[in-house]
Every structure is written in C-alpha cells, then in structure tokens.
Amino acid sequence: MHAVHEIADGVFWVGMNDRRIERFENMFPLSDGVAYNAYLIKDEKTALLDTVESSVRDRFLQQVENVLDGRALDYLVIHHMEPDHCGNIEEIVRRYPEVKVVGNRKTFEFFKHYYRADLSANAQVVKEGDILSLGTRSLRFYLAPMVHWPEVMFSMDLSDGMLYSADAFGSFGALPGTLFADELDFNRYFLGETRRYHANIVGRYGNQIQTVLKRLPVDSISMICPLHGPIWRKDLSVIWDKIDTWSAYRPERTGVVFIYASMYGNTAEVAETLAFKLGDRGVGDIRLHDVSKTHPSHIIADLWEYSHMVVASPTYNMQLYPPMDALLRELAMLNLQDRDVAIIGNHTWSSAAVRQMIGLFGTMKDIRLLGEPLDIHSSLKAEEEPTLDSLADVIFESVLNRS
C-alpha cells in the first residue's frame, strides 16, 4: 500500500507519518506524532525534494519507487541536513547511482559529519539565486542560513510559485489523512502545535527568519510546502502572518501567563491568589503553569503567544529552584523578548530566587519588569496582601495599556 498524494500537476507528496515517536529530538513530547514531508517532481527530469527519518525508511523508499514507476531519479535536493530529513541520502544514491545530489557548500560539509559515502561524483553545488531546470518546472534557490541550521535553503518553483520552505512554517503532529491546511481544522488541531514547534525549534532565529521572509517574492507564492505539518495552498496570509509575528517576537494576544515553582504549595498559593486578583480587576485571559508539571515546550509556546508573564519561584539550596532556572535559561537561549514581567520570590532562610530571576531576565531583550519584585517569607501573610494588591494593580494597568 502507498500513501502518496499528487499535490500539484506532477508533484507528489511522498512523506511519512510517524505516530509512534514519543519525543521530537528526544526532548519535545508528541501526543500526535510528527509528519516528515518529502516531495517528488515528475517532469522532463525527476527530482526528490528531501528524504525522511531513517526509522521510516522502508515505506518511504517504496513510495518513491512507486511514484517514479520505473523512471530514474535525476535529482535529490537537500534543503536541510538535519537527520530527520537527510536520513536516506546514502540509500537513495545507492539505489540511483546516477542521481545528482543538490545542495549548497554547507550541505556537503555537514553530510561528511554524518555519513561515510563519497558524494563527489554526485554532488551539484548551488548558491543563492541558482535555478535548477526540470523541464516545465524550475526551482530557484534561496539560502536561509540559521533557519534554523547554517546550511538551510528554500526553493521556489518558478512555474507556479510552490515554495519548499525546509523547517520554516512547520508543525508538530502527524497528518490525519489530509495534507492541506484548508482540508482540516487547522486552528483546532495544528495552530497550537505550529506555535509550539516554531517557538521551541526555530524561535531563537527570529531575525534570520525575518530576513528570509523579506527576500521572498511573497506575491508569487501559491503554496507553502514545509518539511513538517500541513501544506498551505489557500489563505497563505494566515500562516505567513503567524510566522511573521512569532519571528518578530510580537505577542499575539494580551494576557498573562503565570509560571510558578512550588515545593509545598506556598508559592503556588501566592500565584493563584494574584491570578484571582487580576481576574477580579477584569483580566480575563490568564494561564497558569507549574514548571515541575508542565513540559517546558508548552510553557514556552504560551509565552510566545501572550504579552505578560508572572514568574514565581522559591529559593532552593541558596539558588533559584532548578526547574525554573532551566526554563528561564531556555527562554534566554530562544531569544524571547518584548514582554512585561512581574517577579515573585519565596524563601525561608536565604533569599536568592528574586535576585537570580532578575539577573536572568536581564540577559533578555526588551523585558520590562513590572513594579517591585515581591519576596515572600515562606507563606503569604495577611499583612502582605496589600503589597500583592499593589502588584495586581501594576500588572492590570500594564495589560490595559497594551490592549
């Protein structure tokens, strides 16, 4: 059986779904698996655009063979050398020894890091603006360094504007029998996973994504074909605007995400009390996450979406509570910026959490601290509630001003 789909005249999706995988890159939980997209063009020449992860190799190779239907494979285009996409290059060259492997200089440099095959006789090096003619279809290449690896490139079919965008515009989640975003309930099933994918996988490289977006001929693009997730052929402005917003680190909505760490429930109580105070003042869009329970990738996705955050943590061994420390360091690594932040600490015998949280946020761009950080002694006391009310007022005013 073959699960191939013709997505345009002579262009076939030959990718694979992996519903058994539990964690992407062995880090990010996948409740609905992931899709590895690959595309095969049959024109005067044939071209396979990327491969898939080696764990799903056999069916993928059968699909390629089925679509070729006895024809030789003339080109293998490598947009991205990460192993979930390049895991079958050696096998493709073994099966089709005359194939030309198309990539840029960095592509072949990275190939040598992973594999032992000698590609010197097969390699076709391209650079920015080069065009690969397949007959009626021609691919123009756009180098996209650090989106999200140095060797990444896009290609665009000059005949009908199909953009092959590597990991940009991608999403977690296996494809549910349909390939196109307009054929499924994207907002319900994929929007959150697209945001989580972007924030955690390519989020650090927003400036580089912005650079590439500005170089692409937007008005000529008819379809966006990423290496993960749904393909876009209608309402392209929907996903384009999302990627533009996320890569510019602009919040999508005005609201507050609470991130708290709590050993015995006291810090959690402070966070929840403050959340209710904000609710009483009219802030309706509030999310709360326990860093010891919620996977960081989900928290990070929410922080990409929302404008404000409240971060509450106890001191632990005279340091910041380790899960909170790890999360804030990851946010700094991912380059999150342009957010309004309130800080709450808690300690019994040594105060360090507040100081270290301020220091970590100080490494991030355009982070605005709201009010004076609140440092609780073990548990919230009745006489401290006016201070919490004052912090709620400051956060509420900031939310109003950003609305």
N, C-alpha and C positions, 0 to 999 in steps of 0.2 A: 504494500500500500504506500502511496506517495501523497504527501500533504503539500503540494506545490500550488501556487496561485499566480495567474497572469495578472499583474497589476497595471500594465500598460501594454500596448502593442509590442510583442516580442520581448517584454521584460517580465521576469518571473521572480517571485519570492521563493527562495529555496532554503529558508532558515529553519530553525528548530526551536521548539519549546522545551524547557527543562522544568518540569513540575516537581521533581524530586529534590532539587537543590534546596537546602535549608538556609544558607547564608551566602550572599554575594560577596566575593572577595574574602570569604571566610569571616566576615565581620557583620554584614547588614542582614537582619532576618528577612526572609522572603515568605510571606504567607501564601502567595500565589505564584511562586516560581519566577522565572525570567524567560524572555524570548531572546534568542540570538538571531538577528536578522542578517541574511545574506541574499544577494540578488544576482540573477544571471540574465544577461542580454544576448539574444539571438538575432544577429543582423548578418551583414556580409561576413563579419567576423563575430566570434563569440567572446564574451567577457564575463567572468565570475567576479563579483564585487564582494570581497571579503569571504572569510570562512566562519567556522563556529568553534565552540569549545570542544576539546578532544573527547570529552566524556560522551558526546552525542555524535561522534564521528560517523559511525556506520550508516545510519539512516540519512545523514546529510549527504554523504558521498553517493548513496543510491539515488537521492533526489537530483543531484547534479547530473548523474549519468542518465537518468530518466528524461530530464529536460533536454539534454544535448541530443538524445535519440540517435546516437551513432556519429555525431559530428565531433570533430576535435575541439579542444578548448584552446583558443588563441591567446587569451589574456587572463591573468589573475591580478586584479587591482587590490592593493592593500592600503586601506585608508587609515588603519590603526593597528599597531603591532602588539597590543595587549593580548595575552594568551586566550582570552575568551573569544577572540576574533581571528587570531592567526594560528590557531592550534592545528590546522590541517594543511599548511603550506607545503611541507615536505611530502605529504601523501599526494597532494594534487600534482606536484612536479613529478613524482614517481609514476603516477598514472598517465600523465600527459606531458611527456618529456620535452616536447617542443614548445610548451606554453611560455609566454613572456610574462614574467612577474613584474608588475608595475608598482613602483614606489619612489619615494624621494631618497635623498642621500642618507638621512637619518633612519629611514625604514630598514635599509640593508645593514646599517651599522647595528641596529637593535636585533635584527634577525640573527646575526652572529653571536649575540649574547645568549640566545635561547637554543639555537639549533646547530647541527653539525654539517648539514648538506651544503655543498658548494653551488651557489646560485649564479656564479659569474657568467655562465653561458646563457642564463635565462633572464637575468636582471635587465630591466629597462627603467632607467632613472629619469624622473620627471621633475620639473621645477614649477614655480608659480606661473600660471597662465598657459602652460603647455596644453596641447589638445591631442587627444587620442581618438583617431577616426576609426569607427567600426562599420561604416557604410552610410546608412541614412542617419545614424546616431553618432554623435561625437561628444566626448567628455572633456570639459575644461577643468583643470585642477587649480585648487586654491589651497595654499599651505595655511594650516591653522595651528601653529606651534603653541603648546601648552593648553590645548583644549581637548584633553587635559594632559597629554604627553607631548614631548618635543617634536615627535615625528608625524603628528596627526595632520591629515589633509582631507579636504572635502573635494567632491567633484560634482559638476553640473552638466546634465545632458543639454546640449545647445539646441537640439531639435524641438524639445517640448518642455524644458525647464524643470526636469526632475533633479532635485538636489539630494545627493548622498552625503549625509552630514556626520558620519562617524558617531561618536558618543554624544554629541550635542543633540538636543531635542529628544533624548532618550528617556526611558522609564523602566522602573521595576515592573514585574508582573508578566506572566505568560499570556499569550494572545488567545482569546476564547473562541477560536473558530472563525473569527473575522479579523481582518488585518487593519482596516481603516478606522480612524478615529470617529468618522461620521457614521459608521455602522454599529457602534457600541455606545453605551452610556459613559462617555469619557469622564464627565465630572464625578460620576458616582464611583467608577471603578479605577480610573487611571490618574485623575488630576492629583490626588494626594501622593500617589506613588511616583508621579513625574516630578513633583516638587521635592520629595524626599531623595529621589535619585539625583536631581540637579544639585541640591544643597550639599549632599554628602560626597558625591563623586566628582563633580566639576565646579562646585561652589567656590573653591579657592581662586579659580581663574576667571573671575568675572571680567576683569579688564581685558583679558585676551579674547574672551567671547565677544565683548562689545566691539573690539577691533575687527573681528571677522564679520560680525553682523553688518558693520558699516561698509565693508568691502564687497559684500554680495549684491548681485543685481536683484533686489527684492521684487521688483515689479515683474520680473521674468520667471519667477519661481512658481511652478504649478503644483509641485508635490514635494514633500519633505520625507525622505526615507532614512531614518536613523538606524543605528545598529542594535537598539533595544526598544521594545514597545511599539505602539501603533504608528502606522503610516498616515501622514496628513495629505489629503487631496482637496479638501474643502475648508473654508473658513480658516485659512492659514494664519490670519491675523491673530486668532485666539492663542495658538501656541507661540507664535512669534512674540506677541506682547508679553506673555508669561516669561519667556526666556529673557527678553529684554529687561523686564522688571527684576527678575531674580539675579541676573548677572550684573545689574547696576546696584544691587543691594537695597532697592527700594521696597519697603513693606507693602504688601498687597492690601492689608486692612488695618484699621485702627483698633487695637485691643491689647490685652495684657496677658502674657504668658508667665505663670508662676513656676519657678524651678526651685524645688526645695530638697534639702537633705535633712534627715531626722533620724536619730538613733532610737529615741524613746518616745517620740511623738510630740515633744515640746515645740520644736521648730516648726513642725507641720501645723500645730495649732496656731502659731503666730501667723503663718502664711494663710491658712484658711480664714482666720479672723479678719485679716486685711482684705482678703478676696471678698468677703461678705460686706465689708465696709465700702469697698468700691462698688459692689452691686447696689448697695443702698443709695449710693450717690448717682447711680444711673449708668455705670459702665456695664454693658450687657454682654460683651464678647470677652470672656475670660477662660483661660485654660490653666489647669494645674497639673504638674508632673513631679513625681517623686523620682529623683535621679537614681535611687537604688532599685527602682522597679521598672521604669520605662526605659526602653533601649535608647541610647543617645541619638540614634538616627532619626527617631520620631520626634524627639525634643527639638533637634536641630531643624527639622522640616517646619515645625511650628514657629520657631524663631525667625525663619526666612519669611514666613507669612505675616507675622504680627509686628506692630510698631513698638511695643513696650514690653519690658520684662521686669519681674521682681525675682531677685535671687536671694535665697535664704539658706544659710548653712551654719552648722556648729563648727567649732574648733575641734580638732581630733589630734591627739598627741602633739599639741602645740603647733599644728599645721592646719591647713584647710582640709575638710573632710574629703578623703581621696576620690570618691566618685564625682564630687562637684569640681574638684581640682582638675580631674581629667576632662570633664565636659568643657570647662571654661578654656582650657588649653586647646581643645579641639576647635572651639569656636574661633579662637585667635588664629589657629592654623588655617581654618577655612575662610578667614578674611571677612567674617560678618562685621557689618558697620552700619552707621546711621540708625541707631536705636537709642531709646530712652530707658534708663536702667535705675531701679531702686535696689538698695542692698540692705540685707538684714543678717546680722550675725548672732551667734549664741555661744556662750562659754560658761563654765563653772569656775575654773581656777586659772585659766590662761587664755587671753583673747588674741587670736591670730586670724580668724576667718575673715573678718571685715578688712583688715589691712591687706591680706593676700588677695581677696577678691578685687579690691580697688586696684591693686597692682596689676592683676591680670587684665582687667578691663582697660587699664591704661596702655596696654600694648595694642589695643584695637583702635580703628579709625572712627571718628565721628560718633563716639559713645558719650552720651550726655547723662551724667549722674543726677538723679532727682533727689533733692532735699539732703538732709544729713543722714548718713547710714545709721541704722538702729542696731545696737548691740545688746542683746538680751542676756541677763544673768540667769541661765538655767531654764527659767519658765517666765511667761508673761505675767506681770503683776498688775493689779488693778490700777495702781498709781502710774503705770507706764502706758495705759490705754490712751490718754490724751496725746502722747507722742505718736502712737500708732494712728490716731485720728488725723494728726497733722500731716503725717506721711501720706495717708489716703487722700487728703485734700490736694497735696502737691501732685500726686500721680493723676488724680482726676482732672486737674487743671491742664496738665500736660496732654492728656488724652483729648480733652476738648479742643485745645489749640492745634492738635494735629489732625483733627477730624476734617 
